[in-house]
């Protein structure tokens, strides 16, 4: 592991010599082979960071490679959808999650390569790094941080940064 990796530990998320409090999935960490859509678990493994999204109406661009989230942007979470585990646009007839939310949870989203780009139906979608609801509140499988910590980390991510989650 490198100092530029984001490493989930029992004490928090380690990055660049610091440890940040974080939340993981309600069901804890599961082996990658056991991960399923809707299981509320965070998959173990080494995950590449493949994208960053942000709400331009709420914050400035956090990194030069970040893309804005628009009102029609969604994430498909339906295993029957040919665009499963991909960003899609409204209207979308399959089950999906809106990326532009009323709450601030997805104001800044870092996308991992979990089950991407060629998703295996049912293995789980959208393992993001995003803002938590509140300290200690579990996620649906993502890794979540305070707004302040997420905004500190985002511009320091490099092309080589990975999310490392161990059992």
C-alpha positions in Angstrom: 0.0 0.0 0.0 1.0 3.6 -0.7 0.4 6.7 1.4 -1.9 7.9 -1.3 -4.2 4.9 -0.9 -7.5 5.3 1.0 -7.4 2.5 3.5 -10.4 1.5 5.5 -9.2 0.4 9.0 -11.0 -0.3 12.3 -10.0 3.2 13.4 -11.1 5.0 10.2 -10.0 5.9 6.7 -6.2 6.3 6.5 -4.9 8.6 3.8 -1.7 10.6 3.5 -0.6 9.9 7.1 -3.9 10.9 8.6 -6.9 8.9 9.8 -10.4 10.2 9.2 -13.5 8.9 10.9 -15.7 7.0 8.4 -18.8 4.9 8.0 -19.2 1.7 6.0 -22.1 -0.5 5.1 -24.7 -1.4 7.6 -23.9 -5.1 7.1 -20.1 -4.5 7.5 -17.4 -5.7 5.2 -18.0 -8.8 3.1 -15.7 -10.8 0.8 -16.0 -9.5 -2.8 -17.4 -12.9 -4.0 -20.3 -12.6 -1.5 -21.3 -9.0 -2.4 -24.9 -8.8 -3.7 -27.2 -5.9 -4.8 -29.0 -4.5 -1.8 -27.1 -6.4 0.9 -26.0 -3.1 2.5 -22.4 -4.5 2.8 -19.1 -2.9 1.8 -17.0 -5.2 -0.5 -13.5 -6.1 0.5 -10.8 -5.5 -2.0 -8.6 -3.0 -3.8 -10.8 -0.6 -5.7 -9.6 1.9 -8.3 -11.1 5.4 -8.2 -12.7 6.0 -11.6 -14.6 9.2 -11.3 -15.6 12.2 -9.2 -18.9 14.0 -9.3 -20.0 17.2 -7.6 -23.0 19.6 -7.3 -21.9 22.8 -9.0 -24.8 24.7 -7.5 -23.5 23.8 -4.0 -19.7 23.8 -4.3 -16.8 24.7 -6.5 -15.1 22.0 -8.6 -13.1 19.9 -6.1 -10.6 18.6 -8.7 -9.9 19.4 -12.3 -11.2 15.9 -13.3 -14.5 16.2 -11.4 -17.7 16.2 -13.4 -20.9 18.2 -12.5 -24.1 16.4 -11.4 -27.1 17.6 -13.2 -30.8 17.4 -12.4 -31.3 14.4 -14.7 -28.3 12.4 -13.5 -29.1 9.0 -12.0 -27.3 5.7 -11.2 -28.9 2.5 -12.4 -29.1 -0.2 -9.6 -31.4 -2.6 -11.5 -29.7 -5.9 -12.4 -32.2 -6.3 -15.3 -31.0 -3.0 -16.8 -28.5 -3.2 -19.7 -27.0 0.0 -18.1 -26.8 -1.6 -14.6 -24.2 0.1 -12.4 -23.7 3.0 -14.8 -24.7 6.7 -14.7 -27.9 7.2 -16.7 -30.2 10.1 -17.4 -33.8 10.7 -16.5 -36.3 9.6 -17.5 -35.1 6.0 -16.9 -37.6 3.1 -16.7 -35.4 0.8 -14.5 -34.7 1.1 -10.8 -32.2 3.9 -10.1 -30.8 6.2 -7.5 -30.9 10.0 -8.1 -27.4 11.6 -7.9 -28.8 15.1 -7.4 -30.3 14.8 -3.9 -32.1 17.3 -1.7 -29.7 16.4 1.2 -25.9 17.0 0.9 -24.9 13.3 0.9 -24.0 13.3 -2.8 -22.8 16.9 -3.2 -19.3 15.3 -3.8 -19.1 11.6 -4.9 -16.0 9.6 -5.6 -16.8 6.6 -7.8 -15.0 3.3 -7.4 -14.6 0.5 -10.0 -16.7 -1.9 -8.0 -18.4 -4.2 -10.5 -17.6 -1.7 -13.3 -17.4 -1.1 -16.2 -18.8 -4.5 -17.3 -21.2 -5.1 -14.4 -22.2 -8.6 -13.4 -26.0 -8.4 -12.7 -26.8 -8.7 -9.0 -23.2 -8.3 -7.7 -23.9 -4.9 -6.4 -23.7 -1.4 -7.8 -22.3 2.0 -6.9 -19.7 1.7 -4.2 -19.1 5.4 -3.7 -17.1 7.5 -1.3 -19.5 10.3 -0.2 -20.6 12.5 2.7 -22.1 10.7 5.7 -25.6 11.3 7.0 -24.2 11.8 10.5 -21.1 10.5 12.4 -21.3 6.7 12.7 -24.4 6.3 10.6 -24.0 3.2 8.4 -24.3 3.4 4.6 -25.9 1.1 2.0 -22.4 -0.3 1.3 -20.4 2.9 0.4 -17.7 4.5 2.5 -18.8 7.9 4.0 -16.9 10.7 5.6 -17.7 14.1 7.2 -18.1 16.9 4.6 -14.9 18.6 5.8 -12.8 15.5 5.6 -14.2 14.5 2.2 -13.5 18.0 0.8 -9.9 17.8 2.2 -9.3 14.4 0.6 -10.9 15.0 -2.9 -8.3 17.4 -4.3 -5.4 15.3 -3.0 -6.5 12.1 -4.8 -4.1 11.1 -7.6 -4.5 8.8 -10.6 -2.8 6.1 -8.5 -5.1 6.4 -5.4 -7.1 3.3 -4.6 -9.7 2.4 -2.0 -8.4 -0.5 0.0 -11.0 -2.4 2.1 -9.9 -5.4 4.1 -12.0 -8.0 5.9 
